[in-house]
Structure formats: structure tokens, C-alpha cells
Amino acid sequence: MGLKKIRLELARTPDFPDGSSECGYELTAPLTRSGKLDPKQWMQDKDKCAVRRFWKEAEDEHGRLTHHRGGTWAFSYKPEDEDEPIFRFDKHKFAPGEYVSVTERDGIARPFRVIEVGPP
């Protein structure tokens, strides 16, 4: 399937009972035909696997999608910062309407809904 642009928006949380289209992530990532992250393709295209974190009333952050030993995935912004691990990211299907959780730097795991998957 190759590289895809994926948009994730904040799902319902106590602070955002309706979710928010103003908080989320846009990432470029390699997907298999079944819509899951493709670590083999990531190895070939890791320099193209970018992430943008957007959050209401905050500046956008830009970084990379990283893959670690043991199959874990994370968002990495600066070498000196901790990565944002993504819970079971390798198990998720990236299709509109699906959900993923991201543990952000504040240590809180937040749910995000896949809004769009398309060409990079």
C-alpha cells in the first residue's frame, strides 16, 4: 500500500466530551494492504515518516514516526525529549472511524480517532 497521510483527531475525553478536531496528529506512515503499519517499508522510508502534532492554542510540533526493537512505535520530536509511545500501534488498523491511543509527554494516554487516510 505504501506511504499514507493519516489524520488523527482527539476522541472523547473528560476535558473534551465531544472530542476535538483542533487537537490531534497528522502523520506520514507506511501501511500494509490491511491498513496496519509496515515496519519493513518504514526501514526503507523512515526519513519520510513525519508527524505533526496540532493542539488548540499551542504551536504545532514536528517530528518523526519511530520504530523500536520489540515492535513498539513512537512519535519523536527532539533527541533530548522523551518519545510519545503509541499503545499497540502495530496492532491497529488505520481506517477512518478506528481508534488509537497515544501516551503524550504528560504521561496521559489519550484516545484519537482516525479521520482520514490518503496519499501523502
Summary of the structure (lengths in Angstrom):
residues: 120
radius of gyration: 13.4
end to end distance: 11.8
largest distance: 39.6
contacts: 340
relative contact order: 0.25
helix: 13%
strand: 48%
